[in-house]
């Protein structure tokens, strides 16, 4: 069994469940747990103060006394808002921007390093790269930069925020090794930031460990309207995520209109919230399908799992999705999957139907095909069951440990 003998790992992250706004926090929690199970000693620093159940395997530090930033990450995932004052302090006397919170985060990490000596710093995404670079430059600690998404991904492969590009570039250049969550992300890092491919390791994500526990129960009575529509022959198509340009939801809405024009018995659930919410609501009305679309608002926990359980089909419509944990979560709830070819998860799920994010006609046809062909829907679901579990968090931990050992043994290419 591959182990690290009490290697001290400092993990730098922006969120952990239950105070997370998306898959980043879930991935960080499961990865840290799997590493701890393999003998790693982990300290995890967050930018806010809150209780995190089920983290007894590591030490969690709060860089500030701010409340959790879970709903939108305090604007952290909306590039244009990182310098806006959005996050109130506990005493309501001041409002901070993400950049100000990052400065406090870096200050805390520096103070931490004055009294602690980690063997490795593992920094997750651009939000923590500056703190990771401080550890590398000022304390000589090897740096692992973990890329769950680049600014190009978040901007829908457009230019995005130049300040974030600078931070990402410095973090990736200074890192001893880079972990990308998919081959797709590895290519983006190489092509956009000109990082040598030999410096980048691909480590896929896995299903949240909590999904295997028998604590979840779907209560049909809570969703009587949707269940009654299904009893009338409607197919429920769901999508889950932040309503941002990255997620390609306008294209999904247009595909929904094309599909409804040929099969009115389709019901679409858009679960989430974000900057494009009003635009999407208006678009559903303009396209004449408002009666076929349900907007749930921001959801998490049991409510999120309920949406997966309600759905017959799950669509990931992202313009660029480095991985896409929601697809694995939907597969666990027996949904047929339709994924864009621009998603990392499509590299390990072969039994999903796939399309290019811009091809609304093909997406509409794939929705219609599943809705109109029960044997096809059953076959897709059964085949996906054999695929979505093939990567475990323990396997992921072993890969990370090998990367750490390479760095410690000065074997970096």
NUTI-302609 format. One record per residue (C-alpha): residue in three letters; x, y, z; residue number from 1. Coordinates in steps of 0.2 Angstrom, whole numbers, always signed. Example, Ala and Ser with C-alpha at 12.3 -4.5 7.8 and 13.67 -1.06 7.14 Angstrom:
code,xx,yy,zz,pos
ALA,+62,-22,+39,1
SER,+68,-5,+36,2
END
This chain:
code,xx,yy,zz,pos
UNK,+0,+0,+0,1
UNK,+7,+17,-6,2
UNK,+9,+28,+9,3
UNK,+17,+44,+14,4
UNK,+25,+43,+32,5
UNK,+17,+58,+40,6
UNK,+21,+70,+25,7
UNK,+14,+86,+30,8
UNK,+3,+94,+16,9
UNK,-3,+111,+16,10
UNK,-19,+112,+6,11
UNK,-25,+129,+0,12
UNK,-43,+130,-5,13
UNK,-58,+142,-7,14
UNK,-72,+131,+0,15
UNK,-78,+115,+8,16
UNK,-95,+107,+10,17
UNK,-107,+111,+16,18
UNK,-102,+129,+12,19
UNK,-98,+126,-6,20
UNK,-106,+134,-21,21
UNK,-101,+120,-33,22
UNK,-90,+105,-37,23
UNK,-73,+113,-32,24
UNK,-76,+111,-13,25
UNK,-83,+93,-15,26
UNK,-67,+88,-25,27
UNK,-56,+96,-12,28
UNK,-64,+87,+3,29
UNK,-64,+70,-5,30
UNK,-46,+72,-11,31
UNK,-40,+77,+6,32
UNK,-50,+63,+15,33
UNK,-42,+50,+3,34
UNK,-25,+57,+5,35
UNK,-27,+56,+24,36
UNK,-32,+38,+23,37
UNK,-16,+35,+14,38
UNK,-6,+42,+28,39
UNK,-4,+61,+24,40
UNK,-5,+74,+38,41
UNK,-16,+88,+30,42
UNK,-19,+106,+35,43
UNK,-32,+115,+25,44
UNK,-34,+134,+25,45
UNK,-50,+142,+20,46
UNK,-55,+161,+17,47
UNK,-70,+161,+29,48
UNK,-74,+154,+46,49
UNK,-87,+140,+48,50
UNK,-90,+123,+55,51
UNK,-86,+108,+43,52
UNK,-93,+92,+49,53
UNK,-84,+76,+44,54
UNK,-67,+84,+42,55
UNK,-59,+76,+58,56
UNK,-45,+68,+47,57
UNK,-37,+85,+44,58
UNK,-35,+102,+52,59
UNK,-45,+116,+45,60
UNK,-40,+134,+47,61
UNK,-50,+150,+44,62
UNK,-40,+164,+36,63
UNK,-53,+177,+41,64
UNK,-69,+179,+52,65
UNK,-80,+181,+37,66
UNK,-96,+171,+35,67
UNK,-95,+157,+22,68
UNK,-96,+163,+4,69
UNK,-105,+148,-3,70
UNK,-119,+155,-14,71
UNK,-108,+163,-27,72
UNK,-91,+161,-19,73
UNK,-93,+179,-15,74
UNK,-91,+184,-33,75
UNK,-76,+173,-35,76
UNK,-82,+164,-50,77
UNK,-88,+179,-59,78
UNK,-73,+187,-66,79
UNK,-79,+205,-68,80
UNK,-84,+206,-49,81
UNK,-67,+201,-41,82
UNK,-63,+220,-37,83
UNK,-81,+224,-32,84
UNK,-86,+226,-13,85
UNK,-98,+211,-11,86
UNK,-94,+202,+5,87
UNK,-99,+211,+22,88
UNK,-89,+209,+37,89
UNK,-97,+201,+53,90
UNK,-100,+218,+61,91
UNK,-107,+225,+44,92
UNK,-95,+240,+46,93
UNK,-86,+236,+30,94
UNK,-89,+227,+13,95
UNK,-74,+217,+5,96
UNK,-70,+212,-12,97
UNK,-63,+195,-17,98
UNK,-46,+204,-20,99
UNK,-46,+210,-2,100
UNK,-50,+193,+5,101
UNK,-36,+186,-5,102
UNK,-24,+198,+2,103
UNK,-30,+193,+20,104
UNK,-29,+175,+14,105
UNK,-10,+177,+9,106
UNK,-6,+186,+25,107
UNK,-13,+172,+35,108
UNK,-4,+159,+25,109
UNK,+12,+169,+28,110
UNK,+9,+169,+47,111
UNK,+5,+150,+46,112
UNK,+22,+147,+37,113
UNK,+32,+156,+51,114
UNK,+27,+142,+63,115
UNK,+23,+127,+52,116
UNK,+34,+118,+40,117
UNK,+24,+108,+27,118
UNK,+33,+97,+15,119
UNK,+21,+101,+0,120
UNK,+9,+115,-4,121
UNK,-6,+110,-14,122
UNK,-15,+125,-21,123
UNK,-33,+124,-29,124
UNK,-36,+136,-43,125
UNK,-32,+154,-46,126
UNK,-40,+160,-29,127
UNK,-25,+152,-19,128
UNK,-11,+153,-31,129
UNK,-4,+169,-25,130
UNK,-3,+161,-7,131
UNK,+5,+146,-15,132
UNK,+18,+156,-24,133
UNK,+23,+165,-7,134
UNK,+26,+148,+0,135
UNK,+37,+143,-14,136
UNK,+47,+160,-16,137
UNK,+49,+164,+2,138
UNK,+50,+147,+11,139
UNK,+56,+136,-3,140
UNK,+41,+124,-1,141
UNK,+37,+114,-17,142
UNK,+21,+120,-25,143
UNK,+8,+109,-33,144
UNK,-5,+120,-43,145
UNK,-21,+110,-46,146
UNK,-32,+117,-60,147
UNK,-50,+113,-59,148
UNK,-54,+127,-71,149
UNK,-45,+141,-80,150
UNK,-51,+159,-83,151
UNK,-53,+154,-101,152
UNK,-65,+140,-95,153
UNK,-75,+152,-84,154
UNK,-76,+165,-98,155
UNK,-83,+153,-110,156
UNK,-66,+152,-119,157
UNK,-66,+171,-122,158
UNK,-53,+182,-115,159
UNK,-59,+184,-97,160
UNK,-51,+195,-84,161
UNK,-33,+199,-88,162
UNK,-29,+201,-69,163
UNK,-34,+183,-66,164
UNK,-24,+177,-81,165
UNK,-9,+185,-73,166
UNK,-12,+176,-57,167
UNK,-15,+159,-66,168
UNK,+1,+161,-77,169
UNK,+12,+165,-62,170
UNK,+5,+151,-52,171
UNK,+7,+139,-66,172
UNK,+25,+145,-70,173
UNK,+31,+144,-52,174
UNK,+23,+127,-48,175
UNK,+34,+112,-47,176
UNK,+20,+101,-55,177
UNK,+3,+105,-61,178
UNK,-12,+94,-59,179
UNK,-26,+95,-72,180
UNK,-43,+87,-70,181
UNK,-44,+81,-88,182
UNK,-35,+80,-104,183
UNK,-46,+94,-110,184
UNK,-39,+105,-96,185
UNK,-21,+100,-99,186
UNK,-23,+106,-117,187
UNK,-30,+122,-112,188
UNK,-16,+125,-100,189
UNK,-3,+121,-113,190
UNK,-11,+131,-127,191
UNK,-16,+146,-118,192
UNK,-2,+148,-105,193
UNK,+12,+139,-115,194
UNK,+16,+127,-101,195
UNK,+26,+112,-106,196
UNK,+15,+96,-107,197
UNK,+28,+86,-97,198
UNK,+25,+97,-82,199
UNK,+6,+93,-82,200
UNK,-2,+77,-74,201
UNK,-20,+73,-77,202
UNK,-29,+67,-62,203
UNK,-48,+64,-65,204
UNK,-61,+67,-51,205
UNK,-73,+54,-44,206
UNK,-90,+53,-36,207
UNK,-93,+62,-20,208
UNK,-90,+48,-6,209
UNK,-106,+55,+3,210
UNK,-117,+48,-12,211
UNK,-113,+30,-7,212
UNK,-120,+32,+10,213
UNK,-138,+27,+13,214
UNK,-144,+43,+21,215
UNK,-153,+50,+6,216
UNK,-172,+46,+3,217
UNK,-182,+54,-12,218
UNK,-199,+60,-6,219
UNK,-210,+60,-22,220
UNK,-224,+69,-12,221
UNK,-213,+85,-12,222
UNK,-213,+85,-31,223
UNK,-231,+81,-35,224
UNK,-232,+93,-50,225
UNK,-217,+86,-59,226
UNK,-222,+68,-55,227
UNK,-239,+71,-61,228
UNK,-232,+77,-78,229
UNK,-221,+62,-79,230
UNK,-237,+51,-76,231
UNK,-245,+61,-91,232
UNK,-230,+55,-102,233
UNK,-218,+70,-100,234
UNK,-199,+67,-100,235
UNK,-190,+78,-87,236
UNK,-173,+85,-93,237
UNK,-162,+93,-80,238
UNK,-147,+104,-79,239
UNK,-138,+109,-63,240
UNK,-124,+123,-60,241
UNK,-120,+141,-59,242
UNK,-129,+152,-72,243
UNK,-114,+159,-81,244
UNK,-108,+160,-99,245
UNK,-97,+145,-96,246
UNK,-111,+133,-94,247
UNK,-119,+136,-111,248
UNK,-137,+137,-104,249
UNK,-143,+149,-118,250
UNK,-139,+136,-131,251
UNK,-148,+123,-120,252
UNK,-163,+134,-119,253
UNK,-163,+136,-138,254
UNK,-162,+117,-140,255
UNK,-176,+115,-128,256
UNK,-187,+126,-139,257
UNK,-182,+116,-155,258
UNK,-186,+100,-145,259
UNK,-203,+106,-138,260
UNK,-208,+111,-156,261
UNK,-208,+93,-160,262
UNK,-213,+85,-144,263
UNK,-223,+96,-132,264
UNK,-221,+83,-118,265
UNK,-204,+89,-112,266
UNK,-201,+97,-95,267
UNK,-185,+106,-92,268
UNK,-178,+110,-75,269
UNK,-164,+123,-73,270
UNK,-157,+121,-56,271
UNK,-145,+135,-50,272
UNK,-143,+153,-50,273
UNK,-130,+166,-56,274
UNK,-128,+181,-67,275
UNK,-138,+174,-82,276
UNK,-153,+170,-72,277
UNK,-164,+185,-78,278
UNK,-158,+182,-96,279
UNK,-163,+164,-96,280
UNK,-180,+167,-89,281
UNK,-183,+180,-103,282
UNK,-176,+169,-116,283
UNK,-188,+155,-111,284
UNK,-203,+167,-113,285
UNK,-196,+174,-129,286
UNK,-195,+157,-136,287
UNK,-213,+152,-131,288
UNK,-208,+138,-119,289
UNK,-210,+146,-102,290
UNK,-223,+133,-97,291
UNK,-210,+119,-101,292
UNK,-197,+126,-90,293
UNK,-194,+126,-71,294
UNK,-181,+137,-62,295
UNK,-177,+131,-45,296
UNK,-165,+144,-39,297
UNK,-150,+140,-29,298
UNK,-151,+122,-22,299
UNK,-139,+111,-13,300
UNK,-139,+95,-2,301
UNK,-154,+84,-2,302
UNK,-164,+96,-14,303
UNK,-150,+94,-27,304
UNK,-151,+76,-26,305
UNK,-170,+77,-28,306
UNK,-167,+85,-45,307
UNK,-156,+71,-51,308
UNK,-169,+59,-44,309
UNK,-183,+68,-54,310
UNK,-174,+69,-70,311
UNK,-175,+56,-84,312
UNK,-161,+65,-93,313
UNK,-147,+76,-87,314
UNK,-138,+88,-99,315
UNK,-121,+96,-97,316
UNK,-121,+110,-109,317
UNK,-105,+119,-105,318
UNK,-95,+128,-117,319
UNK,-79,+122,-108,320
UNK,-81,+111,-93,321
UNK,-64,+105,-86,322
UNK,-72,+90,-78,323
UNK,-90,+91,-72,324
UNK,-94,+81,-56,325
UNK,-113,+84,-58,326
UNK,-113,+72,-72,327
UNK,-106,+58,-61,328
UNK,-119,+63,-48,329
UNK,-133,+62,-61,330
UNK,-127,+45,-66,331
UNK,-127,+39,-48,332
UNK,-146,+44,-48,333
UNK,-149,+33,-64,334
UNK,-151,+48,-77,335
UNK,-147,+46,-95,336
UNK,-133,+58,-99,337
UNK,-130,+71,-113,338
UNK,-113,+79,-112,339
UNK,-104,+92,-123,340
UNK,-88,+86,-131,341
UNK,-80,+101,-122,342
UNK,-82,+93,-105,343
UNK,-68,+83,-96,344
UNK,-80,+70,-89,345
UNK,-85,+65,-107,346
UNK,-67,+57,-107,347
UNK,-72,+44,-95,348
UNK,-91,+42,-98,349
UNK,-92,+34,-115,350
UNK,-111,+29,-115,351
UNK,-117,+47,-114,352
UNK,-124,+55,-130,353
UNK,-112,+69,-135,354
UNK,-112,+85,-145,355
UNK,-103,+101,-148,356
UNK,-109,+115,-136,357
UNK,-114,+126,-151,358
UNK,-124,+113,-160,359
UNK,-142,+116,-153,360
UNK,-150,+106,-167,361
UNK,-140,+90,-163,362
UNK,-144,+93,-144,363
UNK,-162,+94,-148,364
UNK,-162,+78,-158,365
UNK,-153,+69,-144,366
UNK,-166,+75,-131,367
UNK,-180,+69,-143,368
UNK,-171,+52,-146,369
UNK,-171,+48,-128,370
UNK,-188,+54,-124,371
UNK,-195,+44,-139,372
UNK,-186,+28,-136,373
UNK,-188,+19,-120,374
UNK,-176,+5,-124,375
UNK,-163,+18,-129,376
UNK,-165,+27,-113,377
UNK,-164,+11,-103,378
UNK,-148,+6,-112,379
UNK,-139,+22,-109,380
UNK,-143,+22,-91,381
UNK,-137,+4,-89,382
UNK,-121,+6,-98,383
UNK,-117,+22,-88,384
UNK,-118,+12,-72,385
UNK,-103,+2,-78,386
UNK,-93,+17,-81,387
UNK,-95,+31,-68,388
UNK,-87,+22,-54,389
UNK,-71,+16,-62,390
UNK,-61,+30,-55,391
UNK,-60,+30,-36,392
UNK,-54,+43,-24,393
UNK,-41,+31,-17,394
UNK,-34,+29,-34,395
UNK,-33,+48,-36,396
UNK,-24,+49,-19,397
UNK,-11,+37,-25,398
UNK,-8,+47,-40,399
UNK,-6,+63,-30,400
UNK,+6,+54,-18,401
UNK,+17,+49,-33,402
UNK,+17,+67,-39,403
UNK,+22,+73,-22,404
UNK,+36,+60,-21,405
UNK,+42,+65,-38,406
UNK,+43,+83,-33,407
UNK,+52,+79,-16,408
UNK,+64,+68,-25,409
UNK,+69,+82,-37,410
UNK,+62,+71,-52,411
UNK,+53,+86,-60,412
UNK,+55,+86,-78,413
END
